[in-house]
Amino acid sequence: MQRLVIVILGTIVAVLFSLANSHHVNVSLIFGAPVRIRMIFVIGGAYCLGIVSTIIFEQWQRVRRRRHFEEARQAASAAEEGHRDIADV
């Protein structure tokens, strides 16, 4: 029941936010003439770009972390093998 109330309140806030930002604005892109677009689409586009850039950054960090982990594991196994050779002598 709490979840339903939260979803309904969130939807009401989102609709009010959309209505408050439904006016047109001029957006100047890198090339060409300024484009006239509703403010809510500008806000939504910026939000989506933020989500995409966050996902890309997290994936990059995950790959980087995995690479460092593999390098550390290889160094540890090499050190362990070297330790065994010394102990066997």
LINSUL-V708443 format. One record per residue. NEAR is the number of other ideal C-beta (glycine too) atoms within 10 Angstrom. Layout:
near
NEAR
NEAR
This chain:
near
5
6
7
8
9
10
10
10
10
10
10
10
10
10
10
10
12
14
9
10
15
11
8
10
13
9
13
9
8
4
5
7
8
10
11
9
13
14
15
15
14
14
13
13
12
10
10
10
10
10
10
10
10
10
10
10
10
10
10
10
10
10
10
10
10
10
10
10
10
10
10
10
10
10
10
10
10
10
10
9
9
10
10
9
8
7
7
6
4
